Amino acid sequence: MTYKLEPSSDEIKQIMDLTTSRIVSFLDKIADPVEVDINQVRADAYHQAEALPEFETPFKEILDDLFDNKIPNSLQTAHPGFMAYIPGGGLFHSALAELIAKIANRYVGKDFTAPFLVQIEIDIIKWFCKLIGYSDASAGTLTSGGSIANLTAVICARTYCLGDDFSKGIVYASNYSHHSNWKAFQAAGIAAKNIRKIPVDDKFRLDVKCLKAQLQDDVNRGLTPLMIVATAGSTNTGTVDQLEEIALLSKQFSAWYHIDAAYGGFFTLVDSMKSRLKGIELADSITLDPHKGLFLPYGTGAIIVKDRKKLEQVFKHSADYIPEDNSDIDIWDFSGMSLELTRPFRGLGIWLPFKMLGADAFRNALSEKIQLANYFHTKLKENEAWKIIAEPELSITVFRYDDKKKTMQELNIINNKILNHVNAKFRVNISGTKVDGYFVLRNCILSFRTHIEQVDFLLEDLSEAMDSVVMELS
Ligand SMILES: Cc1ncc(COP(=O)(O)O)c(C=O)c1O
C-alpha cells in the first residue's frame, strides 16, 4: 500500500536532489542583475490566480515554474545589492534549519514534548538577554517578527500595569517609531485618545523635552502614563533615541519602558556599538528581529522582558487537556510567555547558524556593515550636491540631491527620478522615504551579502543618475 502523502525514501532523495541543484544554481547567480518590471509582474500575477489543483503536477515542472518564473519576478531581496527598506539576506544555514525543524515537526510550546529543543530556545533567549545586558531574571520568546514582538510588549505592559481597566492608561512613542507600534496599541485596545505621538528633535530622536511635558500634562489631568516606546534604530533614518534619558522619565512617571530595537538591537554584538546603544538594558521589554540583524530568512523576531515573572503573569494559562508541570526543574513554558500555543520551532534557525559558524561570523558581518555605511557616507560627502539628512548611526544613511535654487517640489521630482534611475540598473536597490516633506533617498546596509563592491556600484549609479536626471531637467 502506498500513501500519497508519505513519499518513499527514493522519492524524497529525488525531490531533494532536484531541489538542491536548483538552490545551488540560484545561489550561484545570486549577484546577477535581474531585470523586473514589478508593475507588470503584479498585473501578470493577478491574472494567474489558480484554482485548487485536483491533479498531480510533476515536481520538476513545479520547481521550474518557481525558479524560472515566480521567484525571479520579484524584488530581489536576497541580492547582495539590496539596500532598500531593511534587508537581511536570508542565511542558507538558517533555511536549512527550517527544513529540518519542519520535517521533525516537534512541538516547542511546552518542554514535556521536546525538552532538548525547548532548551535550545531557552539558550537563545538567554544569549539575547545577556547580549543586551539583562540579568538572569529576564526571559522572552521568539515571535514571527518585530510586529508581533511589539504587540506582545504592549499587551504585557497594559495587563501587568493596569489589569482590566486601562481606560486611563496613556502610551507614548515618537512619530518616527515604526508603524507596527501604532498597530500594536490599537490591537491591544488602547483608545486613539490615549495614544500620544511625540515629535522628534532635529536629530530625528524622540524629543525628550516634549515627552516630559506631555507626561506631566497627562498626570495633571488625572491620566496614567502606561508605556513609553523608544526606538533603537528607527526605520526611517536609523536613529537611536536617547535611551538613558527616556529610561529616567519612565522611572519618574512609573511607565513601562519598551525599546523597539528590531533593526538596531543586534549591533550590540559589536563592541564599538555598545556605547551607541547604551541604556538599552534599562528597558522593561525589548523587541529584536533576528530576520534583520542576524540575517535570517523572514519569520523570526523576539521579545525579551527584564522580569520573566511579568511576562508569565500576563500570558500563563492552564487547560484540562494540558498536563500540569509538577517538575522541580525551573524550565520555561513558552506557551505561558506568549500569545502562541502551537508555533514553528524558530529557534533552530538561529541555533544552527550560530553552532555552524560561531558568533564571530555574525560580529564580523555586522562590523563590516557599519564600516560600509561609514565608507558610503564619507564618499557621498565628497560631492556637495548630495545633502546628508541622517548620518549613519548604525547602517542607514539618508540623503538627497540638493540645489538651493530649486523648490521642494522640484527637488522631490529630481530625487524620485534619481531613485528610479539607480534601481533601473538592477545592480543595487535602495528605497526612498519622506523627511520634513522632502522626498529623500535611503540606503540601509544590512545584508550579509553586501560588500564594498555593491557600495561602489551604488556610488557609481547614484553619480550617473544625478548627472543624467539633472541634465534631463535643465
Ligand atoms: C524598528 C522596527 N520595528 C518593527 C518592525 C516590524 O518588524 P517585522 O516587519 O519583523 O514585523 C520593523 C520593520 O521594519 C522595524 O524597522
The ligand as a Gaussian input file, in Angstrom:
#p B3LYP/6-31G(d) Opt

LIG

0 1
 C       12.073000      49.496000      14.007000
 C       11.146000      48.425000      13.523000
 N       10.252000      47.905000      14.365000
 C        9.399000      46.939000      13.991000
 C        9.391000      46.466000      12.706000
 C        8.414000      45.411000      12.307000
 O        9.074000      44.204000      12.202000
 P        8.540000      43.000000      11.311000
 O        8.497000      43.506000       9.909000
 O        9.535000      41.940000      11.557000
 O        7.194000      42.636000      11.816000
 C       10.306000      46.980000      11.772000
 C       10.327000      46.504000      10.387000
 O       10.988000      47.008000       9.532000
 C       11.207000      47.985000      12.198000
 O       12.095000      48.527000      11.366000

